[in-house]
Amino acid sequence: MSNAHRTLLTRLQRRQKSHDEKSHQDILAENMYVRLKHMALHFYKYSLKAYDAKNSLDATTLKATLIDSIIICLASANSLKIYLDDYLEVTAKDIPELCKKLSEDYNSKNSDCTFDGVFYSLLSWGGRMAKVMESTDHMEAGNPRAEMSKLIPALTIDLLKYVHPLDINLEKCIETRFEQIESSFTL
């Protein structure tokens, strides 16, 4: 299989990896199970932030929550050693075009729908992830890595469809967020 298609999200995953190596050695030092459980908790935290943003119609908080959620999707994919580009069913020349194409089926001009959409995406996919991790705690039958390797790309693609309607410059916003975190802790 050619890797030529790995140009969009893979680039963001590489930047995420660099960021994690600088700022999140504590999480990188953990085994995959602990890292994935940590990520699932992040998605629940973000579902609460999206819920609060929805209730107050706070678009700024919704955008920040969406960006942070996508960042955690990138980190989760890296933990699983999967390329998110492999799960895309659309082609695009760049991230803005990708987000626009993903939003075409959604394409709501109603901001209430966008607030609801981000909230329900985080809650429903996060709930599935929590179930996988909780089942693992109970040693139930299943393959948590395989299940999470399906859920993380699904959540990522689901979240990316809200980037265009919210008029977010994803790459710039992710970089800004990384710079904020990286500059807050230096030795």
C-alpha positions in Angstrom: 0.0 0.0 0.0 1.3 3.4 -0.9 1.7 6.0 1.8 1.4 8.9 -0.6 -2.1 9.7 0.7 -0.6 10.4 4.2 -0.2 14.1 3.8 -3.0 15.9 5.8 -3.7 14.5 9.2 -0.4 12.7 9.3 1.4 16.0 9.3 -0.7 17.1 12.3 0.0 13.8 14.0 3.7 14.4 13.6 3.4 17.9 15.1 1.3 16.3 17.9 4.1 13.8 18.6 6.7 16.6 18.8 4.4 18.5 21.2 3.8 15.5 23.4 7.6 14.7 23.6 8.1 18.3 24.8 5.1 18.7 27.1 3.6 15.4 28.1 6.4 13.0 29.0 4.3 11.9 32.0 1.6 10.5 29.8 4.0 9.1 27.2 5.8 7.2 29.9 2.6 5.2 30.7 1.6 2.0 29.0 -1.0 2.1 26.2 -3.9 1.1 28.4 -3.3 4.0 30.8 -2.8 6.5 27.9 -6.0 5.4 26.2 -8.0 5.6 29.5 -6.5 9.1 30.0 -7.6 10.1 26.5 -11.1 8.8 27.1 -11.3 10.9 30.2 -10.3 13.9 28.2 -13.2 13.3 25.8 -15.6 13.3 28.7 -14.1 16.5 30.1 -14.5 18.1 26.7 -18.1 16.9 26.4 -18.8 18.8 29.6 -17.1 21.9 28.2 -19.2 21.5 25.0 -22.3 21.1 27.1 -21.5 24.3 29.0 -20.7 26.2 25.8 -24.1 25.0 24.4 -26.0 26.2 27.4 -24.4 29.6 27.3 -24.2 29.8 23.5 -20.5 30.5 24.0 -18.9 30.0 20.5 -15.4 30.9 21.7 -15.5 28.0 24.3 -17.0 25.7 21.8 -14.2 26.4 19.3 -11.5 26.0 21.9 -13.1 22.7 23.0 -13.3 21.4 19.5 -9.6 22.2 18.9 -8.5 20.6 22.1 -10.7 17.5 21.3 -9.1 17.2 17.9 -5.6 17.5 19.5 -6.5 14.6 21.8 -7.7 12.6 18.8 -4.3 13.1 17.2 -2.5 12.1 20.4 -4.8 9.0 20.7 -4.1 8.0 17.2 -0.4 8.3 17.9 -0.7 6.1 21.0 -2.4 3.5 18.8 0.2 3.9 16.1 -2.5 4.5 13.4 -2.6 7.0 10.6 -5.8 8.9 10.6 -5.4 9.7 6.9 -6.0 5.9 6.3 -9.6 6.3 7.5 -10.5 9.2 5.3 -13.1 8.5 2.6 -12.6 11.9 0.9 -9.5 13.4 -0.8 -8.5 17.0 -0.3 -5.5 19.2 -1.2 -5.3 20.7 2.4 -6.9 20.7 5.8 -9.4 23.5 5.1 -10.6 21.6 2.0 -10.8 18.4 4.0 -12.9 20.0 6.7 -15.1 21.7 4.2 -15.8 18.4 2.4 -16.5 16.6 5.6 -19.0 19.3 6.6 -20.9 19.0 3.3 -23.2 16.3 4.6 -23.6 18.2 7.9 -23.6 21.8 6.5 -25.8 23.4 9.1 -26.0 27.1 9.3 -27.9 26.8 12.6 -25.4 27.4 15.4 -27.7 25.5 17.9 -27.1 22.4 15.7 -23.4 22.9 15.8 -23.3 23.2 19.6 -25.5 20.1 19.8 -23.4 18.3 17.2 -20.0 18.8 19.0 -21.5 17.9 22.3 -23.2 14.7 21.1 -20.2 13.6 19.1 -18.0 13.9 22.2 -20.5 12.3 24.4 -21.5 9.3 22.1 -18.0 8.4 20.9 -16.5 9.1 24.3 -19.1 6.8 25.9 -18.2 4.0 23.5 -14.5 4.5 24.4 -15.3 4.5 28.1 -17.2 1.2 27.6 -14.2 -0.3 25.9 -11.8 0.8 28.7 -14.3 -0.2 31.5 -14.7 -3.7 29.8 -11.0 -4.0 29.8 -10.9 -3.3 33.6 -13.3 -6.3 34.0 -11.2 -8.5 31.7 -14.3 -8.9 29.4 -13.8 -10.5 26.0 -12.7 -8.2 23.3 -9.8 -6.4 21.7 -9.6 -2.9 23.2 -6.8 -1.8 20.9 -8.8 -2.9 17.8 -12.0 -1.2 19.1 -10.2 2.0 20.0 -8.5 1.9 16.6 -12.0 2.2 15.1 -13.4 4.7 17.6 -10.6 7.3 17.5 -10.7 7.8 13.7 -14.5 7.9 13.8 -14.5 10.6 16.4 -11.8 12.6 14.6 -13.7 12.6 11.3 -16.9 13.4 13.1 -15.3 16.4 14.9 -13.6 17.7 11.8 -16.9 18.3 10.1 -17.6 21.1 12.6 -14.3 23.0 11.8 -15.6 24.6 8.6 -19.0 25.7 9.9 -17.3 27.3 12.9 -14.8 29.1 10.6 -11.7 27.7 12.4 -8.2 27.8 10.9 -7.4 24.4 12.4 -3.7 24.3 11.7 -3.1 27.8 13.1 -5.3 27.1 16.1 -3.6 23.8 16.9 -0.2 25.5 16.6 -1.3 28.4 18.9 -2.6 25.9 21.5 0.7 23.9 21.4 2.7 27.1 21.8 0.6 28.1 24.8 1.2 24.8 26.5 4.9 24.5 25.5 5.7 28.1 26.7 4.0 27.5 30.1 6.6 25.0 31.1 10.3 25.4 30.3 13.4 24.2 32.1 
